[in-house]
Amino acid sequence: MRTTSVRIMHHDLAGMKREIMFGRPVRLQHVQFSRLNLKPFTASLYSMAPVKYWLLKAEPDSRLVKGKDVKFSVDDFESVKTSPWEGVRNYEARNLMKEMKVGEKALFYHSNCKNPGIAAFAEVSKEAYPDYTAWDASHPYYDAKTKKDDPRWFMVDLKFVSRATHFVPLALLRFLSDSNSLRPEINYIQEDGLKALKAMDLVGRGRLSVQRVEESAWNAIVALAEKGGWEEMDLKVKGKRPAKSAMTELKPKPARKSSTRKTQDDVKSEEKEEDDEDSSDKALQTKRGTKRKPQGEENSSVPRRRTRAKR
């Protein structure tokens, strides 16, 4: 197992210089352990690691898959307190879960429903381990290609922390992503918060079930969930689709005739074409001066009818 190696250059803990090296065993030099308390030092090392935040989706409405309901709402999450995040069958989402560490924060998101949005806050309580539901043939997300000795899918455990005081809808985030300035009702997130929300994967790549969240975006969402204020705002994004009244005024394009299905007009047109073809051929021959008399009927003034080739 690779660990962070720390070389302590001086015996004075308060003013010591430290060199952090990755990939080597732990070595401590020039240290008298009986006289040194390393607890503050190790705590500072943990604080140096970058903080990561996440967003994970669940479906709050009932939906049957292989006869089983895959519903998992914020009420269900609050009831069980801690839940394995099984059933993820997307490689990018799986890889993101494998990066998660215990204690990292997450947004609990209602997806695939009439009003999607952020409903609660959670915390990673167990790091990634094999998703055993992939081996269960009765499970909705069973995968026959994965093996127990070589697992393909992984999951983490999430612990419920708290509900969002104000549900943060996706409609609000989309509205803000298309805004050039903040409305007075929510100017508490400031311009930096607005910029961070615009850059969220949730707005740009909405379908991924597990997503990264930048710290600035996390702080803005926490503020929105605590303070609210957009309830009276019209969150419809303008300029994206024409209004219904405008759509009715648009003239529909003429339907294109199918090459594999004949309409009544096509059939009538073909019948008329067959009736008129002989007369058109006769007129064409006369015009070109190539009218020929049949053999044995040189004196006959009636021209021989041409046989039309099969199409």
C-alpha positions in Angstrom: 0.0 0.0 0.0 1.4 3.4 -1.0 1.5 6.0 1.7 2.5 9.6 1.9 6.0 10.0 3.2 6.9 12.9 5.5 10.4 13.9 6.2 10.7 16.2 9.2 13.8 18.4 8.8 13.8 20.1 12.3 12.9 19.1 15.8 10.8 22.2 16.4 7.3 21.2 15.3 5.9 24.8 15.2 8.5 26.0 12.7 9.6 22.8 11.0 9.9 22.5 7.3 8.3 19.4 5.8 8.8 17.6 2.5 5.9 15.5 1.2 6.9 12.7 -1.2 4.5 10.2 -2.8 5.0 6.6 -3.5 7.6 5.8 -0.8 7.4 4.2 2.7 7.0 6.6 5.6 10.3 7.8 6.9 10.8 10.2 9.8 14.3 11.6 10.3 15.9 13.6 13.1 12.9 13.2 15.4 12.8 12.1 19.0 9.3 10.5 19.3 9.3 10.6 23.1 9.4 14.4 23.0 7.2 15.1 20.0 3.4 15.2 19.7 2.5 14.5 16.0 -1.3 14.8 16.3 -1.4 18.5 15.3 1.0 17.8 12.5 -0.9 14.8 11.1 -4.2 16.8 11.3 -2.6 19.5 9.2 -1.6 17.0 6.6 -5.2 15.9 6.2 -6.3 19.5 5.9 -3.9 19.9 3.0 -5.8 17.4 0.8 -8.3 19.0 -1.7 -11.9 18.8 -0.6 -14.2 17.1 -3.1 -18.0 17.5 -3.4 -20.4 15.3 -5.4 -23.9 15.0 -6.7 -25.8 11.7 -6.9 -29.2 11.1 -8.4 -32.2 9.0 -7.4 -35.7 8.6 -8.7 -38.4 9.8 -6.2 -41.3 8.4 -8.2 -42.3 4.7 -8.6 -41.0 2.9 -11.6 -41.0 -0.8 -12.1 -37.9 -2.5 -13.6 -38.2 -6.3 -13.9 -41.2 -6.2 -11.6 -39.3 -4.2 -8.8 -39.8 -0.6 -7.8 -36.6 1.4 -8.1 -38.1 4.4 -6.3 -35.8 6.1 -3.7 -37.0 9.5 -2.6 -35.6 11.9 0.0 -38.2 10.4 2.4 -36.8 6.9 1.8 -33.3 8.2 2.3 -34.1 10.0 5.6 -35.9 6.8 6.8 -32.9 4.4 6.2 -30.3 7.0 7.2 -27.5 5.1 5.3 -27.8 3.4 1.9 -25.6 1.7 -0.6 -25.6 3.4 -4.0 -26.2 0.3 -6.0 -27.3 0.0 -9.6 -24.9 2.4 -11.3 -24.2 0.9 -14.8 -22.3 3.8 -16.4 -18.5 3.6 -16.5 -17.9 7.3 -16.0 -20.2 7.4 -13.0 -18.6 4.3 -11.6 -15.1 5.8 -11.9 -16.3 8.9 -10.1 -17.6 6.8 -7.2 -14.2 5.0 -7.0 -12.7 8.4 -6.3 -14.9 9.2 -3.3 -13.5 9.2 0.2 -15.2 8.9 3.5 -16.5 12.2 4.8 -16.8 13.9 1.5 -20.1 15.8 1.0 -22.7 15.1 -1.6 -25.9 16.6 -3.0 -28.9 14.2 -3.1 -30.8 15.0 -6.3 -34.3 14.0 -7.4 -34.2 12.9 -11.0 -36.6 11.6 -13.7 -39.6 13.3 -12.2 -41.9 16.3 -12.8 -39.8 18.7 -10.6 -36.2 17.5 -10.6 -33.8 19.2 -8.2 -31.6 19.1 -5.1 -33.6 17.7 -2.1 -31.0 16.9 0.6 -27.4 16.8 1.6 -25.4 13.6 2.2 -22.0 12.3 3.2 -19.8 9.4 1.9 -19.7 6.8 4.8 -18.0 3.9 2.9 -15.7 4.0 0.0 -16.2 2.1 -3.2 -16.7 -1.7 -3.0 -18.1 -4.2 -5.5 -21.7 -3.8 -6.4 -23.0 -7.3 -5.5 -26.4 -6.5 -7.1 -24.8 -6.9 -10.5 -24.5 -10.7 -9.8 -28.2 -11.1 -8.6 -30.3 -12.2 -11.6 -33.4 -11.0 -9.9 -32.1 -7.5 -9.4 -33.3 -4.8 -11.8 -29.8 -3.9 -12.8 -28.3 -7.4 -13.1 -25.3 -7.7 -15.4 -24.6 -11.2 -16.7 -21.1 -10.2 -18.0 -19.6 -9.2 -14.6 -17.8 -11.7 -12.4 -17.4 -12.0 -8.7 -13.6 -12.5 -8.9 -13.3 -9.6 -11.4 -16.1 -7.1 -10.5 -17.0 -4.6 -13.1 -19.4 -2.3 -11.1 -18.8 -0.6 -7.7 -20.8 1.4 -5.2 -20.4 3.6 -2.2 -22.5 4.0 1.0 -24.1 7.4 1.5 -25.3 8.8 4.9 -28.2 11.1 5.1 -27.2 14.5 6.6 -30.2 16.9 6.3 -33.0 18.0 4.0 -32.6 21.2 2.0 -34.7 23.8 3.8 -35.7 25.1 0.3 -35.8 22.5 -2.5 -33.4 23.8 -5.2 -35.1 23.0 -8.5 -33.3 22.3 -11.8 -35.5 25.0 -13.3 -33.8 27.6 -11.1 -30.3 26.4 -12.0 -31.1 26.6 -15.7 -32.7 30.0 -15.3 -29.5 31.2 -13.6 -27.3 29.6 -16.2 -29.0 31.8 -18.9 -28.9 35.0 -16.8 -26.3 37.7 -17.3 -27.0 39.2 -13.9 -28.4 38.3 -10.5 -32.0 39.0 -9.5 -32.3 41.0 -6.2 -34.1 38.0 -4.6 -31.0 35.8 -4.7 -28.2 38.3 -5.0 -26.7 36.7 -1.8 -24.9 34.1 -3.9 -22.9 36.9 -5.6 -21.4 36.9 -9.0 -18.8 34.2 -8.1 -21.7 31.9 -7.1 -23.6 32.6 -10.3 -20.5 31.8 -12.4 -19.9 28.5 -10.5 -23.5 27.4 -11.0 -23.3 28.1 -14.8 -20.3 25.8 -14.9 -22.0 22.8 -13.2 -22.1 19.5 -15.0 -25.8 19.4 -13.9 -26.6 22.2 -16.3 -24.2 21.2 -19.2 -24.3 17.4 -18.9 -27.5 16.7 -17.0 -27.9 13.0 -17.7 -24.9 11.6 -15.8 -26.1 10.1 -12.5 -22.9 10.9 -10.6 -21.2 14.2 -11.0 -18.5 16.4 -9.5 -19.4 19.6 -7.8 -16.9 22.5 -7.4 -16.6 24.0 -3.9 -17.8 27.4 -5.1 -20.9 25.8 -6.7 -21.5 23.8 -3.5 -21.4 26.9 -1.4 -23.9 28.7 -3.7 -26.3 25.7 -3.5 -26.0 25.6 0.3 -26.9 29.3 0.4 -29.9 28.8 -2.0 -31.1 25.8 0.1 -30.9 27.8 3.3 -32.3 31.2 2.2 -34.6 30.6 -0.8 -36.2 33.7 -2.2 -37.0 32.6 -5.8 -40.4 31.3 -5.1 -42.2 34.3 -6.7 -39.8 34.4 -9.7 -40.8 33.3 -13.2 -38.2 30.6 -13.9 -39.2 30.0 -17.5 -36.2 30.4 -19.7 -37.1 32.9 -22.4 -36.0 32.7 -26.0 -35.6 28.9 -26.1 -38.9 27.9 -27.7 -41.6 30.0 -29.5 -44.8 30.5 -27.6 -47.8 28.4 -28.5 -49.6 31.3 -30.1 -46.6 32.0 -32.3 -46.2 28.3 -33.1 -49.8 28.1 -34.4 -49.1 31.0 -36.8 -46.2 29.2 -38.4 -47.2 27.4 -41.6 -46.5 23.7 -41.5 -44.2 22.4 -44.1 -45.9 20.3 -46.9 -45.7 16.6 -46.2 -43.2 14.8 -48.2 -44.5 11.9 -50.3 -43.1 8.6 -49.2 -41.3 6.6 -51.8 -42.7 3.3 -50.5 -46.3 4.2 -50.1 -48.6 5.5 -52.9 -51.3 8.0 -52.3 -54.6 8.2 -54.2 -53.3 11.2 -56.2 -50.3 9.1 -57.2 -52.5 6.3 -58.5 -54.7 8.6 -60.5 -51.7 10.4 -61.9 -50.3 7.1 -63.1 -53.6 6.0 -64.7 -53.8 9.3 -66.6 -50.2 8.9 -67.6 -50.9 5.5 -69.1 -53.9 6.8 -71.1 -52.0 9.8 -72.5 -48.7 8.0 -73.2 -49.8 6.6 -76.6 -50.9 10.0 -77.8 -47.7 11.6 -76.6 -45.6 9.0 -78.3 -47.5 9.5 -81.5 -47.0 13.2 -81.3 -43.3 12.8 -80.6 -42.8 10.5 -83.6 -44.5 13.0 -85.9 -42.4 15.9 -84.6 -39.2 14.0 -85.2 -40.3 12.7 -88.6 -39.5 9.1 -87.7 -43.0 7.7 -88.2 -42.8 4.3 -89.9 -45.4 2.2 -91.5 -45.7 -1.4 -90.6 -44.5 -4.1 -93.1 -47.2 -5.1 -95.6 -49.3 -2.0 -94.9 -47.3 0.6 -96.8 -50.5 2.1 -98.2 -52.2 2.2 -94.8 -52.5 5.6 -93.1 -53.0 4.1 -89.7 -49.7 4.0 -87.8 -48.7 0.9 -85.8 -49.1 1.2 -82.0 -45.9 1.0 -80.1 -45.5 -1.6 -77.4 -44.6 0.1 -74.1 -41.7 -1.5 -72.3 -42.2 -2.8 -68.8 -40.8 -0.7 -66.0 
